């Protein structure tokens, strides 16, 4: 019997397994039906930000940034996140959020829009230079390597349900409800298809180009070597497990990119891919005990990678010590029965 089985070898599952081992847990198995980082983690944008609209999300991201800075320095490019507002209403919302973020120790500041980002239609901008970008599969593989070095058993192409366990951690992203349901636990998580596009090479991209986000539309882009990665929420949400690239939006995304970043005028779309967000009704994750010996770490609504270090630590403390220094009450499963909601609105 495995004492603890962590189901899902994406960023969150890898972090939970690593932090369990770091705290001395033995007989830990990290299991995945496919391979390490083969699901949503392997298709993520790779942004790491603290600029959320609710305090619990900011705290998870803030402490995760600290881990990226200390433990994953070579894999974390701290270029910052730049949010632009093109309307007065959008700017007011940015400033309101920035006030909350600063109250929690996040160094968000009002800034001028840097060249070569177009600025003539921008009412105002805020940035956090502590934020940045990373490579989700590389980070996940590094955490798995460390976990295995500490004694965790990695089992790829293995269903976590094949094991007997004392503790089960459900960290399967959009597939979490399927596993939890086998043990009588209902998780209100739905898969949402999202897609990313990558441009053809663009000459002279600044190495310090931040993640640029248009606040009103959610359109955003980042540098990846000599290309730009581009994403934006679909006007019509695509619920379900089908991971299909919608080429009909390529022209719109290129037009938006060329407007906001004129240096991309000659670029085209080289490739696109689709992945899944594990969405909850309020866009907050489900964290903590959800059944007898069963813990959840899922429902991140697109934020799992960037919050995975703090989540891994919190779950490890909760499982091994029975308590954690993090206030996980906003993320408890029972909140959906209580009808009390404060949704996270910055879902990119």
C-alpha positions in Angstrom: 0.0 0.0 0.0 1.2 3.5 -0.8 0.7 5.8 2.2 0.1 8.9 0.0 -0.9 8.9 -3.6 -0.7 12.2 -5.5 -2.8 11.9 -8.7 -1.6 14.1 -11.5 2.0 14.9 -12.4 1.4 18.5 -13.6 2.8 21.5 -11.8 0.4 21.3 -8.8 0.8 17.5 -8.3 4.6 17.7 -8.7 4.7 20.5 -6.1 2.6 18.7 -3.6 4.7 15.5 -4.0 7.9 17.5 -3.6 6.8 19.4 -0.5 5.5 16.2 1.1 8.9 14.6 0.6 10.7 17.8 1.7 8.8 17.5 5.0 9.9 13.9 5.5 6.9 12.0 4.1 7.7 8.4 3.0 5.8 6.0 0.7 4.6 8.8 -1.6 3.6 7.9 -5.1 3.2 10.5 -7.9 0.9 9.0 -10.5 -0.2 10.2 -13.9 -2.3 8.5 -16.5 0.0 10.0 -19.1 3.4 11.5 -18.5 4.9 14.4 -16.5 3.5 17.7 -17.6 1.6 16.2 -20.5 -1.8 17.8 -19.6 -2.7 21.4 -19.1 0.7 22.2 -17.6 2.5 21.4 -20.9 0.2 23.8 -22.8 0.3 26.8 -20.4 1.3 30.3 -21.2 3.9 30.3 -18.4 3.0 33.5 -16.7 3.7 34.0 -13.0 1.8 37.0 -11.5 0.5 38.3 -8.3 -2.0 40.8 -9.8 -5.2 39.1 -8.9 -8.5 40.8 -7.8 -9.0 38.9 -4.5 -6.8 38.6 -1.4 -6.6 34.8 -1.2 -5.4 34.5 -4.7 -2.8 37.3 -4.2 -1.4 35.6 -1.1 -1.0 32.2 -2.9 0.7 33.9 -5.8 2.9 36.2 -3.6 4.3 33.2 -1.7 4.8 31.3 -4.9 6.8 34.1 -6.4 9.1 33.9 -3.3 9.7 30.2 -4.1 10.4 30.9 -7.8 12.9 33.6 -6.7 14.7 31.4 -4.2 14.5 27.9 -5.7 13.9 28.2 -9.4 16.0 31.2 -10.3 17.4 29.9 -13.5 13.9 28.9 -14.7 12.2 32.2 -13.8 12.5 35.3 -16.1 11.5 38.2 -13.9 10.4 40.6 -16.6 7.2 41.7 -14.9 3.6 42.0 -15.8 2.2 45.2 -17.4 -1.5 45.8 -17.3 -2.8 48.5 -19.7 -6.2 50.3 -19.5 -7.7 51.9 -22.5 -10.8 53.3 -20.8 -11.3 55.4 -17.6 -13.4 52.6 -16.2 -10.6 50.1 -16.9 -8.0 52.3 -15.3 -10.2 52.8 -12.1 -10.4 49.0 -11.8 -6.7 48.6 -12.2 -6.0 51.1 -9.5 -8.5 49.6 -7.2 -6.9 46.2 -7.6 -3.4 47.7 -7.2 -4.4 49.2 -3.9 -5.4 45.7 -2.6 -2.3 44.1 -4.0 0.0 46.7 -2.3 -1.8 46.2 1.0 -0.7 42.6 0.8 2.9 43.4 0.1 2.9 43.2 -3.7 5.0 46.0 -5.2 2.5 47.1 -7.9 3.1 50.7 -9.3 1.7 53.1 -11.8 4.0 53.2 -14.8 4.5 54.7 -18.2 4.0 52.3 -21.1 7.5 51.2 -22.3 8.6 51.3 -25.9 8.0 49.5 -28.2 4.5 48.9 -26.8 1.9 51.2 -28.3 0.8 53.8 -25.8 -1.2 56.6 -27.5 -4.6 55.0 -26.7 -3.6 54.0 -23.2 -5.3 55.8 -20.3 -2.9 54.4 -17.7 -0.9 51.3 -16.7 0.3 49.4 -13.7 3.1 46.9 -13.4 4.7 44.5 -10.9 8.3 43.9 -11.8 8.5 40.9 -9.4 6.2 39.0 -11.7 7.5 37.2 -14.8 7.4 34.2 -17.0 8.7 30.7 -16.9 8.6 27.3 -18.7 5.9 25.2 -17.0 7.1 21.8 -18.3 10.7 22.5 -17.3 9.7 23.6 -13.8 7.4 20.6 -13.3 10.1 18.2 -14.4 12.6 19.9 -12.1 10.2 19.5 -9.1 9.6 15.9 -10.0 13.3 15.3 -10.2 13.8 16.7 -6.7 10.8 14.8 -5.4 12.2 11.5 -6.8 15.6 12.3 -5.3 13.9 12.6 -1.9 12.2 9.2 -2.3 8.9 9.8 -4.1 8.0 7.0 -6.5 7.0 8.3 -10.0 4.5 6.2 -11.9 3.7 7.4 -15.3 0.9 5.9 -17.5 -0.7 4.7 -14.3 -4.1 5.4 -12.9 -4.0 6.6 -9.4 -7.1 4.5 -8.7 -5.0 1.4 -9.2 -3.4 2.0 -5.8 -4.5 1.3 -2.3 -3.8 4.4 -0.3 -4.2 6.1 3.1 -4.2 9.6 1.6 -5.2 10.6 -1.9 -4.4 14.0 -3.4 -6.6 14.8 -6.4 -4.5 17.1 -8.6 -5.7 16.1 -12.1 -6.8 19.5 -13.3 -10.0 19.2 -15.4 -10.0 15.4 -15.0 -10.2 15.7 -11.2 -14.0 15.3 -10.9 -13.8 11.9 -12.6 -11.3 10.5 -10.1 -13.0 12.1 -7.1 -16.4 10.7 -8.1 -15.1 7.2 -7.7 -14.9 7.9 -4.0 -18.2 9.7 -3.7 -16.8 13.2 -3.9 -18.4 15.7 -6.3 -16.2 18.5 -7.5 -17.9 21.4 -9.4 -15.2 21.7 -12.0 -15.7 22.1 -15.8 -13.1 21.9 -18.6 -12.8 25.1 -20.6 -10.8 25.0 -23.9 -8.4 27.8 -24.3 -5.8 28.3 -27.0 -2.4 29.9 -27.4 -0.8 31.2 -30.6 2.9 31.7 -31.4 4.2 34.1 -34.0 6.8 33.6 -36.7 10.2 35.1 -35.6 10.3 38.8 -34.9 13.6 40.6 -35.1 14.9 42.6 -32.2 12.4 41.6 -29.4 13.5 43.3 -26.1 14.8 40.6 -23.7 13.1 42.5 -20.9 9.7 42.7 -22.6 7.1 42.1 -19.8 3.9 40.1 -20.1 1.6 42.7 -21.7 -2.1 42.5 -20.8 -4.9 44.7 -22.0 -7.2 44.9 -19.0 -10.5 45.4 -20.7 -10.2 42.6 -23.3 -7.8 40.1 -21.6 -5.6 40.1 -24.7 -2.0 39.4 -23.7 1.3 38.4 -25.1 4.9 37.6 -23.9 8.3 37.0 -25.5 9.4 33.4 -26.0 12.9 33.5 -27.6 12.5 35.4 -30.9 8.7 34.9 -31.0 5.6 36.2 -29.2 3.1 34.0 -27.6 -0.4 35.4 -27.8 -3.7 34.6 -26.0 -7.1 36.0 -25.3 -10.4 34.7 -23.8 -12.8 33.6 -26.5 -15.9 35.7 -26.9 -17.9 32.4 -26.9 -16.6 30.1 -24.2 -15.8 26.6 -25.4 -16.8 24.2 -22.6 -15.7 20.6 -22.9 -12.7 18.3 -23.3 -12.2 18.8 -27.0 -8.8 20.6 -27.5 -9.2 22.2 -30.9 -7.5 25.2 -32.4 -9.9 27.7 -33.8 -8.1 29.2 -36.8 -10.9 31.7 -37.5 -9.6 34.0 -34.7 -6.0 34.2 -36.1 -6.7 37.3 -38.1 -8.3 39.1 -35.1 -5.4 38.1 -32.8 -2.8 39.3 -35.3 -4.6 42.5 -35.8 -4.7 43.1 -32.0 -1.0 42.2 -31.7 0.1 44.5 -34.5 -1.9 47.4 -33.0 -0.4 47.0 -29.5 3.1 46.0 -30.6 3.8 47.6 -34.0 7.2 45.7 -34.3 5.1 42.6 -35.0 3.7 44.2 -38.2 5.3 41.6 -40.5 4.7 38.6 -38.3 2.3 35.7 -38.9 1.1 32.8 -36.8 3.5 29.9 -36.9 1.6 27.6 -34.7 -1.3 27.3 -32.3 -2.3 24.8 -29.7 -5.2 24.3 -27.3 -5.4 23.2 -23.6 -7.9 23.0 -20.8 -8.6 25.2 -17.8 -10.2 23.5 -14.8 -12.9 26.0 -14.0 -14.9 26.4 -10.8 -18.0 28.6 -10.5 -16.0 31.3 -8.8 -12.6 30.8 -10.5 -11.0 29.9 -7.2 -9.4 26.5 -6.7 -10.6 23.8 -4.4 -8.0 23.1 -1.8 -8.1 20.9 1.3 -9.8 17.9 2.7 -12.9 16.8 0.6 -13.5 13.3 1.9 -12.1 10.6 4.2 -8.4 10.6 3.4 -9.0 12.6 0.2 -7.6 16.1 -0.5 -8.2 18.3 -3.5 -5.7 20.6 -5.2 -7.6 21.4 -8.4 -10.0 23.9 -10.0 -7.3 26.6 -10.5 -9.1 28.2 -13.5 -5.9 28.8 -15.4 -3.7 29.8 -12.4 -2.4 26.4 -11.2 1.2 26.7 -12.5 1.9 30.1 -11.0 0.4 29.2 -7.6 1.7 25.7 -7.4 4.7 26.3 -5.0 2.5 27.8 -2.3 -0.2 25.2 -2.9 2.3 22.3 -2.6 3.5 23.6 0.7 0.0 24.2 2.1 -1.2 20.8 1.2 1.9 19.1 2.5 1.5 20.9 5.9 -2.2 20.1 6.0 -1.7 16.4 5.2 1.2 15.8 7.5 0.6 18.2 10.4 -3.2 18.5 10.3 -3.0 22.3 9.8 -1.3 24.9 7.7 -0.2 28.4 8.1 -2.3 29.3 5.0 -5.9 30.3 5.4 -7.5 27.8 3.0 -11.0 28.5 4.2 -11.9 30.6 1.0 -11.0 27.5 -1.1 -12.9 24.9 0.8 -15.3 22.7 -1.2 -18.2 23.5 1.2 -18.3 27.1 0.0 -20.5 26.2 -2.9 -23.1 24.9 -0.5 -23.0 28.0 1.6 -23.7 30.3 -1.4 -21.2 32.9 -0.3 -19.1 34.1 -3.3 -16.4 36.5 -4.1 -15.3 35.5 -7.6 -11.8 36.0 -9.0 -12.2 38.3 -12.0 -8.7 38.4 -13.4 -8.9 35.2 -15.4 -6.7 35.5 -18.5 
